[in-house]
Amino acid sequence: MSIVRRFGSAIDDLVAGIRLAPLWWRVGIEQTIARYRRTLLGPFWLASSTIATAFSLAVVFGSIFGSSLAESFPFIMSGVVAWSITGGMLAEGASVFTSGAGIMQVQKLPLTFHSFLQINRMMINFAHQIVAFWVVMLLLRMFPLPHWQLLLSIPLVAATAVMFSIPIGMLATRYRDINYLVGFIGQALFMLTPVFWRKAQVAPKARWIADYNPFAHLLEIVRQPLLGHPAPLNDWIASVAFFVAVAILAVVSLALFRRRVVFWL
């Protein structure tokens, strides 16, 4: 097959996955319901875990950095909520094809369908976490009016997660050690990304850790609107650039390896 036809097939697969939006949207909802069936809080159990993590980090690191709970808790909780989709795309992306192996082996669907389905489930869980965030902030009388940029940042992060899941999902399917490596990298990135610390608190010579971290920029375009502020322009530029980079990588991966994935399962 010529390289032109390979790339044409890759684009066709991506378009076909988009056209199946009603299917992966419905399947994602059904799978979420099935996962939490017969539980009292359902997906809000995940949100309660986020609240507990944010509160613990706010108490510990707020005292370390000399910040009051009223100042540190909204910042850290919004950071943990934003991290659930920015950093979450690592683990979700790595398992996208292995978790969809059952469907892939019995039903012929566009390969990108499984990426859309996986990220759809992640976004459904994220929606519950946002609701929990707003409820907690309202109860604590700290409710920030969300900035309109949130309507742009969430779709951008979701689209980035879909594109990111394709190459990393292929790599993790071919080499199963990648799944364990991703867990290690995710934990390291959580510490190196300003989820619970501010870049201004770091020595200037060490701020490159956040400046050259694409997940830090994605985090900020979600967190700042959640707190009612517009995200800085440089964070938007870096986030869009990261999306373009992973989109190109996704199309190249589809062109080269799309037909092989099912044989790696």
HUURKA-V801934 format. One record per residue. N is the residue number from 1. RES is the residue in three letters. PSI is psi in degrees with one decimal (none if undefined). D_LAST is the distance of its C-alpha to the last C-alpha in Angstrom with 2 decimals. Layout:
N_RES_PSI_D_LAST, N_RES_PSI_D_LAST
This chain:
1_MET_131.5_23.37, 2_SER_159.2_25.84, 3_ILE_-33.1_25.08, 4_VAL_-42.8_27.01, 5_ARG_-35.0_24.96, 6_ARG_-46.3_21.70, 7_PHE_-33.0_23.13, 8_GLY_-41.5_24.58, 9_SER_-35.3_21.27, 10_ALA_-44.7_19.87, 11_ILE_-40.6_22.93, 12_ASP_-39.8_22.67, 13_ASP_-41.4_19.15, 14_LEU_-43.3_20.63, 15_VAL_-40.9_23.71, 16_ALA_-37.2_21.94, 17_GLY_-39.8_20.06, 18_ILE_-41.7_23.51, 19_ARG_-23.3_25.10, 20_LEU_19.9_22.82, 21_ALA_-44.1_24.31, 22_PRO_-32.6_26.06, 23_LEU_-53.0_22.87, 24_TRP_-23.6_20.74, 25_TRP_-45.6_24.01, 26_ARG_-43.4_24.72, 27_VAL_-39.9_21.28, 28_GLY_-41.8_21.38, 29_ILE_-45.2_24.83, 30_GLU_-40.7_23.97, 31_GLN_-35.7_21.07, 32_THR_-43.6_23.48, 33_ILE_-42.9_26.18, 34_ALA_-36.1_24.09, 35_ARG_-36.7_23.08, 36_TYR_16.6_26.78, 37_ARG_140.0_28.34, 38_ARG_19.4_31.47, 39_THR_156.7_31.83, 40_LEU_-44.4_35.07, 41_LEU_-14.1_34.01, 42_GLY_-136.5_30.52, 43_PRO_-15.4_28.86, 44_PHE_-11.5_32.13, 45_TRP_-39.4_31.11, 46_LEU_-38.8_28.89, 47_ALA_-37.8_31.94, 48_SER_-34.4_34.18, 49_SER_-39.4_32.03, 50_THR_-43.0_32.45, 51_ILE_-44.2_36.19, 52_ALA_-42.6_36.50, 53_THR_-45.7_34.72, 54_ALA_-42.6_36.91, 55_PHE_-43.4_40.06, 56_SER_-45.0_39.44, 57_LEU_-37.5_38.81, 58_ALA_-40.6_41.85, 59_VAL_-46.9_44.09, 60_VAL_-56.6_43.07, 61_PHE_-24.0_42.69, 62_GLY_-41.3_45.37, 63_SER_-34.9_47.86, 64_ILE_-44.4_46.70, 65_PHE_1.0_47.13, 66_GLY_28.7_50.26, 67_SER_147.7_49.03, 68_SER_159.4_50.05, 69_LEU_-36.0_47.61, 70_ALA_-28.5_48.66, 71_GLU_-41.9_47.67, 72_SER_-32.7_44.51, 73_PHE_-49.4_42.86, 74_PRO_-39.3_42.34, 75_PHE_-47.6_41.10, 76_ILE_-41.0_38.62, 77_MET_-42.1_37.44, 78_SER_-33.5_36.86, 79_GLY_-42.0_34.99, 80_VAL_-40.0_32.69, 81_VAL_-45.4_32.11, 82_ALA_-34.6_31.40, 83_TRP_-25.9_29.05, 84_SER_-26.4_26.87, 85_ILE_-27.4_25.67, 86_THR_-53.4_26.38, 87_GLY_-25.8_24.87, 88_GLY_-22.2_22.48, 89_MET_-19.0_20.52, 90_LEU_-58.6_19.22, 91_ALA_-42.1_17.42, 92_GLU_-40.3_16.56, 93_GLY_-39.6_15.25, 94_ALA_-31.0_13.03, 95_SER_8.7_11.26, 96_VAL_-41.2_11.39, 97_PHE_-32.8_7.89, 98_THR_-36.3_6.52, 99_SER_-23.7_9.78, 100_GLY_16.0_9.51, 101_ALA_-40.1_6.46, 102_GLY_-42.6_9.43, 103_ILE_-41.6_11.33, 104_MET_-30.9_9.06, 105_GLN_-11.6_8.63, 106_VAL_-14.3_12.39, 107_GLN_127.9_14.03, 108_LYS_112.3_14.41, 109_LEU_158.9_15.24, 110_PRO_141.1_15.77, 111_LEU_-35.7_12.98, 112_THR_-17.6_15.72, 113_PHE_-40.9_16.27, 114_HIS_-31.9_13.59, 115_SER_-45.8_15.35, 116_PHE_-40.1_18.65, 117_LEU_-45.9_17.72, 118_GLN_-46.2_16.62, 119_ILE_-30.1_19.73, 120_ASN_-43.4_21.85, 121_ARG_-39.7_21.28, 122_MET_-40.6_22.19, 123_MET_-31.7_25.28, 124_ILE_-44.2_26.35, 125_ASN_-38.1_26.44, 126_PHE_-37.5_28.28, 127_ALA_-39.4_30.83, 128_HIS_-35.4_31.69, 129_GLN_-35.2_32.17, 130_ILE_-43.1_34.51, 131_VAL_-44.7_36.53, 132_ALA_-39.8_36.83, 133_PHE_-47.8_37.90, 134_TRP_-38.1_40.60, 135_VAL_-46.2_41.81, 136_VAL_-43.5_42.18, 137_MET_-35.8_43.94, 138_LEU_-42.5_46.21, 139_LEU_-32.6_47.14, 140_LEU_1.8_47.93, 141_ARG_38.5_49.92, 142_MET_16.5_47.88, 143_PHE_120.0_46.22, 144_PRO_135.7_45.64, 145_LEU_118.2_45.79, 146_PRO_144.2_42.49, 147_HIS_148.6_42.91, 148_TRP_-18.4_42.01, 149_GLN_-18.7_39.60, 150_LEU_-29.7_37.11, 151_LEU_-18.4_36.65, 152_LEU_-37.8_35.41, 153_SER_-40.2_33.55, 154_ILE_-47.3_31.12, 155_PRO_-36.7_29.90, 156_LEU_-44.0_29.67, 157_VAL_-40.5_27.57, 158_ALA_-44.2_25.29, 159_ALA_-39.7_24.91, 160_THR_-41.0_24.30, 161_ALA_-40.0_21.57, 162_VAL_-49.2_19.78, 163_MET_-39.5_20.14, 164_PHE_-33.7_19.30, 165_SER_-24.2_15.98, 166_ILE_-56.8_14.69, 167_PRO_-41.0_15.11, 168_ILE_-31.8_14.46, 169_GLY_-40.4_11.28, 170_MET_-44.0_10.03, 171_LEU_-42.4_11.57, 172_ALA_-26.3_10.20, 173_THR_-39.5_6.50, 174_ARG_-40.5_7.83, 175_TYR_101.3_10.32, 176_ARG_-18.4_9.88, 177_ASP_-21.7_13.69, 178_ILE_-33.5_14.03, 179_ASN_-40.9_13.63, 180_TYR_-37.2_16.65, 181_LEU_-38.6_18.42, 182_VAL_-38.8_18.25, 183_GLY_-41.4_19.96, 184_PHE_-46.1_22.62, 185_ILE_-39.7_23.16, 186_GLY_-41.6_23.45, 187_GLN_-40.4_26.15, 188_ALA_-42.3_27.96, 189_LEU_-34.7_27.95, 190_PHE_-38.2_29.35, 191_MET_-32.0_32.27, 192_LEU_-9.3_32.74, 193_THR_138.6_32.67, 194_PRO_65.4_35.94, 195_VAL_-46.7_34.68, 196_PHE_3.9_37.59, 197_TRP_156.9_39.77, 198_ARG_143.8_41.61, 199_LYS_-31.0_41.53, 200_ALA_-20.0_45.32, 201_GLN_-7.6_45.29, 202_VAL_147.1_43.68, 203_ALA_140.0_45.83, 204_PRO_-37.6_45.95, 205_LYS_-13.9_44.62, 206_ALA_2.1_41.42, 207_ARG_-10.6_40.74, 208_TRP_-22.1_38.47, 209_ILE_-38.6_35.76, 210_ALA_-35.7_35.83, 211_ASP_-36.3_37.04, 212_TYR_16.2_34.08, 213_ASN_106.7_31.46, 214_PRO_-28.8_29.89, 215_PHE_-26.7_28.80, 216_ALA_-39.8_32.48, 217_HIS_-41.2_33.57, 218_LEU_-38.5_31.04, 219_LEU_-44.0_32.27, 220_GLU_-34.4_35.86, 221_ILE_-12.4_35.54, 222_VAL_-44.7_34.37, 223_ARG_-47.3_36.63, 224_GLN_-46.0_39.85, 225_PRO_-32.8_39.92, 226_LEU_-33.7_39.12, 227_LEU_1.5_42.22, 228_GLY_13.1_44.22, 229_HIS_151.2_44.34, 230_PRO_142.8_43.16, 231_ALA_144.5_40.55, 232_PRO_149.4_41.99, 233_LEU_-37.5_41.63, 234_ASN_-30.6_39.96, 235_ASP_-37.9_37.10, 236_TRP_-43.3_36.64, 237_ILE_-46.1_36.80, 238_ALA_-37.8_34.24, 239_SER_-42.6_31.85, 240_VAL_-40.9_32.19, 241_ALA_-39.6_31.76, 242_PHE_-40.3_28.52, 243_PHE_-45.4_27.24, 244_VAL_-41.8_28.27, 245_ALA_-47.0_26.60, 246_VAL_-28.2_23.15, 247_ALA_-43.0_23.58, 248_ILE_-44.1_24.30, 249_LEU_-36.8_21.35, 250_ALA_-44.6_19.06, 251_VAL_-42.3_20.63, 252_VAL_-42.7_20.37, 253_SER_-42.6_16.65, 254_LEU_-40.7_16.18, 255_ALA_-35.9_18.56, 256_LEU_-36.4_16.95, 257_PHE_5.9_13.16, 258_ARG_-41.5_12.71, 259_ARG_-13.4_11.91, 260_ARG_-19.2_9.33, 261_VAL_-44.4_6.78, 262_VAL_-27.3_5.53, 263_PHE_-12.7_5.54, 264_TRP_-11.7_3.80, 265_LEU_none_0.00
